[in-house]
Amino acid sequence: MMPPRPYILSETNWKTVKENRYKIAVLPWGATEAHNYHLPYATDTILAEHVAAEAARLAWEQEAKVMVLPAMAFGVNTGQLDIAFTINLNPATQALVLRDIVDSLSGQNIKKLVILNAHGGNDFRQMIRELQGTCPDMFVSTVNWWRTAKDTDFFEEPGDHAGELETSAVMHIAPDLVLPLSEAGLGKSNKIKLKAHQEGWAWTPRAWTKATNDTGVGNPARSTPEKGERFLAATAANIARYLVELAHADLNNLYEQNQSI
């Protein structure tokens, strides 16, 4: 008998794996960090796991064999190391972990990997560029789940971190882990004084305890589980569409030929 969710590796057995030709591995990648006063440290990982599982379910319903790997729970948190129990994984460490995962999958003839990211501090693009040179037979892409649907269509003030978007989503997925919103801080952030950074053409990582008052960026006051449910459904549907398309794609023929002279 096939497990109820044969697209979740941690719930799947070797018999099921042998009987199915999986086309894509999905790697949820989150973080362990403070999320204002009302959300759990595991918020990003909870979101990554949920969206990955739901997108994979929808893809399976369209006959695209996708496997969701166990989530990575630690992300890049170099600006939050003065906050107790925020765990940082440096980008160089992430790159080594990712390389080992890619090497494992490639050797098993699973040539398509999608990193489903749920943490703003994670950026896998340069790592994927390196892998492109050393693992040319692998297709590796990265998807930031919260960008796969237009957030302002669902939220008045989506926020950046522990705001209306993330709070609503966790309210839907794991309501028992969300404290009453009366416990939450306002999520106000403090802008850096340097004008070039305010104008957006210079960048530096935020020093989190100086840039925020309660570790949140974005007001969670208008959050509801219904908003979270709608947004999560929209993102999962869009990601599933990508997974289905990728599952059926020929890696040797990915680019349209421009016929113009």
C-alpha positions as CSV (number, residue, x, y, z in Angstrom):
1,M,0.0,0.0,0.0
2,M,1.3,3.4,-0.9
3,P,1.7,5.9,1.9
4,P,-0.9,8.6,2.2
5,R,1.6,11.2,1.1
6,P,4.1,9.5,-1.2
7,Y,5.5,12.9,-2.1
8,I,6.9,13.5,1.4
9,L,10.2,11.7,1.8
10,S,10.1,11.5,5.6
11,E,6.7,9.6,5.3
12,T,7.7,7.4,2.4
13,N,9.3,4.0,2.3
14,W,11.8,2.4,-0.1
15,K,9.1,0.2,-1.7
16,T,7.2,3.3,-2.8
17,V,10.3,5.0,-4.0
18,K,11.3,1.9,-6.1
19,E,7.8,1.8,-7.7
20,N,7.7,5.5,-8.7
21,R,9.9,7.4,-11.1
22,Y,10.4,10.7,-9.3
23,K,11.2,13.6,-11.5
24,I,11.9,16.4,-9.1
25,A,13.2,16.9,-5.6
26,V,11.9,19.8,-3.6
27,L,14.1,21.1,-0.8
28,P,12.2,23.4,1.7
29,W,14.7,25.7,3.4
30,G,13.8,27.9,6.4
31,A,15.5,29.4,9.4
32,T,15.5,29.4,13.2
33,E,15.0,32.9,14.4
34,A,12.9,35.2,16.5
35,H,9.6,36.4,14.9
36,N,8.3,39.2,17.1
37,Y,6.7,38.1,20.4
38,H,3.9,36.1,19.0
39,L,5.3,33.7,16.3
40,P,7.5,30.7,16.9
41,Y,11.2,30.6,16.0
42,A,10.4,27.9,13.4
43,T,8.0,30.1,11.4
44,D,10.1,30.0,8.2
45,T,10.5,26.3,8.3
46,I,6.9,25.7,9.1
47,L,5.9,27.8,6.1
48,A,8.5,26.1,3.8
49,E,7.3,22.7,4.7
50,H,3.6,23.5,4.4
51,V,3.9,25.1,1.0
52,A,6.2,22.5,-0.4
53,A,3.9,19.7,0.7
54,E,0.8,21.4,-0.7
55,A,2.4,22.2,-4.0
56,A,3.7,18.6,-4.3
57,R,0.2,17.3,-3.6
58,L,-1.3,19.4,-6.4
59,A,1.5,18.4,-8.7
60,W,0.9,14.7,-8.0
61,E,-2.8,15.2,-8.8
62,Q,-1.5,16.3,-12.3
63,E,0.7,13.2,-12.6
64,A,4.0,15.0,-11.8
65,K,6.1,12.8,-9.5
66,V,7.7,15.2,-7.0
67,M,9.5,14.3,-3.8
68,V,9.7,16.8,-0.9
69,L,12.9,16.4,1.0
70,P,13.2,17.0,4.8
71,A,13.4,20.7,5.5
72,M,16.5,22.6,6.3
73,A,15.8,24.4,9.6
74,F,18.8,26.8,9.7
75,G,19.4,29.8,7.5
76,V,21.7,32.8,7.1
77,N,21.2,34.9,10.3
78,T,24.4,36.8,10.6
79,G,22.6,40.0,11.7
80,Q,20.7,38.3,14.6
81,L,23.4,36.5,16.5
82,D,22.9,38.6,19.5
83,I,19.3,37.2,19.8
84,A,19.3,34.1,22.0
85,F,18.8,30.8,20.1
86,T,18.8,32.4,16.7
87,I,21.0,29.9,14.8
88,N,23.1,31.1,11.9
89,L,24.3,28.9,9.0
90,N,26.8,30.9,7.0
91,P,26.4,31.0,3.2
92,A,29.6,29.1,2.7
93,T,28.2,26.3,4.9
94,Q,24.9,26.4,3.0
95,A,26.9,26.0,-0.2
96,L,28.6,22.9,1.1
97,V,25.4,21.3,2.3
98,L,23.7,22.1,-1.0
99,R,26.6,20.6,-3.0
100,D,26.3,17.4,-1.0
101,I,22.6,17.2,-1.6
102,V,23.0,17.9,-5.4
103,D,25.8,15.3,-5.6
104,S,23.5,12.7,-3.9
105,L,20.6,13.4,-6.2
106,S,22.7,13.5,-9.4
107,G,24.2,10.1,-8.6
108,Q,20.6,8.7,-8.2
109,N,19.6,10.1,-11.6
110,I,17.3,12.7,-10.1
111,K,18.4,15.7,-12.1
112,K,15.9,18.4,-11.1
113,L,16.1,20.2,-7.7
114,V,13.9,23.1,-6.6
115,I,14.9,24.9,-3.4
116,L,11.7,26.3,-1.8
117,N,13.0,29.1,0.3
118,A,11.0,30.8,3.1
119,H,13.7,33.0,4.7
120,G,14.7,36.4,3.3
121,G,18.3,36.0,4.5
122,N,18.8,33.0,2.3
123,D,20.0,33.7,-1.2
124,F,21.0,30.6,-3.2
125,R,21.6,32.2,-6.6
126,Q,25.4,32.4,-6.5
127,M,25.6,28.9,-5.1
128,I,23.5,27.7,-8.0
129,R,25.9,29.5,-10.4
130,E,28.8,27.5,-8.9
131,L,26.9,24.3,-9.2
132,Q,26.1,25.0,-12.8
133,G,29.8,24.9,-13.5
134,T,30.6,21.7,-11.6
135,C,27.3,19.8,-12.0
136,P,26.2,20.7,-15.6
137,D,23.8,17.8,-15.7
138,M,21.7,19.1,-12.9
139,F,18.9,21.7,-13.1
140,V,18.8,23.6,-9.8
141,S,16.4,26.5,-9.2
142,T,15.3,28.6,-6.2
143,V,11.8,29.8,-5.4
144,N,11.0,32.3,-2.7
145,W,7.5,31.1,-1.8
146,W,6.1,34.4,-0.7
147,R,6.8,36.0,-4.0
148,T,4.8,33.5,-6.0
149,A,1.6,35.4,-5.6
150,K,1.0,39.2,-5.2
151,D,0.9,39.8,-1.5
152,T,-1.0,43.1,-1.7
153,D,-4.0,41.2,-3.3
154,F,-4.4,39.5,0.1
155,F,-3.0,41.8,2.8
156,E,-3.4,45.4,3.7
157,E,0.2,45.6,5.1
158,P,2.0,42.3,4.2
159,G,5.2,43.2,6.2
160,D,8.7,41.9,5.9
161,H,9.1,39.7,9.0
162,A,6.4,38.5,11.3
163,G,3.9,41.0,9.8
164,E,0.5,40.4,8.5
165,L,1.5,37.9,5.8
166,E,3.6,35.5,7.9
167,T,1.3,35.8,10.9
168,S,-1.8,35.1,8.9
169,A,-0.1,32.1,7.2
170,V,1.0,30.5,10.5
171,M,-2.4,31.2,12.0
172,H,-3.8,29.0,9.3
173,I,-1.2,26.3,9.5
174,A,-0.4,26.1,13.2
175,P,-2.8,28.2,15.2
176,D,-1.7,26.7,18.5
177,L,1.8,28.1,18.0
178,V,0.6,31.7,17.6
179,L,0.1,33.9,20.7
180,P,-2.8,36.3,20.9
181,L,-2.1,39.4,18.7
182,S,-2.4,41.5,21.8
183,E,1.0,40.0,22.8
184,A,2.7,41.1,19.6
185,G,4.9,44.1,19.1
186,L,4.0,46.7,16.5
187,G,6.7,45.5,14.1
188,K,8.1,49.0,13.5
189,S,11.5,49.1,11.9
190,N,14.2,51.7,12.2
191,K,15.7,53.0,8.9
192,I,19.4,53.2,8.5
193,K,20.6,56.8,8.4
194,L,22.7,56.5,5.2
195,K,20.9,58.2,2.3
196,A,22.2,55.8,-0.4
197,H,20.7,52.9,1.6
198,Q,17.4,54.7,2.0
199,E,17.3,55.3,-1.8
200,G,17.9,51.6,-2.4
201,W,21.1,51.7,-4.4
202,A,23.4,50.7,-1.6
203,W,22.9,47.6,0.6
204,T,24.2,46.1,3.8
205,P,22.8,43.4,6.1
206,R,20.6,44.8,8.8
207,A,21.8,44.7,12.4
208,W,18.5,43.2,13.6
209,T,18.3,44.5,17.2
210,K,19.1,48.0,16.0
211,A,16.9,47.9,12.9
212,T,13.8,46.6,14.8
213,N,12.2,47.1,18.2
214,D,10.7,43.7,18.7
215,T,12.4,41.6,15.9
216,G,9.4,42.1,13.7
217,V,9.1,44.2,10.5
218,G,5.5,44.8,9.7
219,N,2.4,45.2,11.8
220,P,0.6,41.9,12.4
221,A,-2.6,43.5,13.8
222,R,-4.8,42.8,10.8
223,S,-3.8,39.2,10.5
224,T,-6.4,36.5,10.1
225,P,-6.2,32.7,9.4
226,E,-8.6,33.2,6.5
227,K,-6.2,35.6,4.8
228,G,-3.4,33.1,5.4
229,E,-5.4,30.3,3.9
230,R,-6.1,32.2,0.7
231,F,-2.6,33.3,0.2
232,L,-1.1,29.9,0.9
233,A,-3.5,28.3,-1.6
234,A,-2.6,30.8,-4.3
235,T,1.2,30.3,-3.8
236,A,0.9,26.5,-3.6
237,A,-1.1,26.5,-6.8
238,N,1.5,28.6,-8.7
239,I,4.4,26.6,-7.4
240,A,2.6,23.4,-8.4
241,R,2.1,24.7,-11.9
242,Y,5.9,25.3,-12.1
243,L,6.7,21.8,-10.7
244,V,4.4,20.2,-13.3
245,E,5.9,22.1,-16.1
246,L,9.4,21.3,-14.9
247,A,8.7,17.6,-14.4
248,H,7.8,17.3,-18.1
249,A,10.5,19.6,-19.4
250,D,13.4,18.2,-21.4
251,L,16.6,19.6,-19.9
252,N,18.3,19.4,-23.2
253,N,15.6,21.5,-24.9
254,L,14.7,24.2,-22.4
255,Y,15.1,27.3,-24.5
256,E,12.8,28.6,-27.3
257,Q,14.6,29.3,-30.5
258,N,14.4,32.9,-31.7
259,Q,13.4,32.7,-35.3
260,S,13.8,36.4,-36.0
261,I,16.5,37.5,-38.4
